[in-house]
Amino acid sequence: MRRILDFLTGADDDRGDVPGWVLITLMTAGLVILIWALAGPALQGVFQQAIDRVTGF
């Protein structure tokens, strides 16, 4: 009966979502930092090579 009443009145309990989203945000930031640390030098080399080819005329 409580669920029906909550549904009809639009009562939502989203308190449990905040820690989950904080964790997802922190994990995503960690992955970005890790990938950037691993692939950064290679991407910098590719970028520099492309710039050298364009400006090497």
C-alpha positions in Angstrom: 0.0 0.0 0.0 2.9 2.4 0.8 4.4 1.9 -2.7 1.1 2.7 -4.3 0.8 5.8 -2.2 4.4 6.9 -2.9 3.8 6.3 -6.6 0.7 8.4 -6.7 2.1 11.3 -4.7 5.4 11.2 -6.6 7.5 10.6 -3.5 11.1 9.6 -4.6 14.0 8.6 -2.4 17.1 9.5 -4.4 19.4 9.7 -1.4 21.2 6.5 -2.4 22.1 7.9 -5.8 24.5 10.6 -4.7 27.3 8.3 -3.4 27.0 6.2 -6.5 27.4 9.1 -8.8 30.3 10.5 -6.8 32.0 7.1 -7.1 31.4 6.9 -10.8 32.8 10.4 -11.3 35.9 9.6 -9.3 36.5 6.4 -11.2 36.0 8.1 -14.5 38.5 10.8 -13.5 41.0 8.1 -12.5 40.6 6.3 -15.8 41.2 9.5 -17.7 44.3 10.3 -15.7 45.6 6.7 -16.2 44.9 6.7 -20.0 46.4 10.2 -20.4 49.5 9.1 -18.5 50.0 6.0 -20.7 48.9 7.4 -24.1 50.0 11.0 -23.7 53.6 10.7 -24.9 52.4 8.6 -27.9 49.7 11.1 -28.8 52.1 14.0 -28.4 54.5 12.3 -30.8 51.7 11.7 -33.4 50.6 15.3 -33.1 54.1 16.6 -33.4 54.7 14.4 -36.5 51.5 15.7 -38.1 52.5 19.3 -37.4 56.0 18.7 -38.8 54.5 17.3 -42.0 52.2 20.2 -42.5 54.8 22.9 -41.8 57.6 21.1 -43.6 56.7 22.4 -47.1 
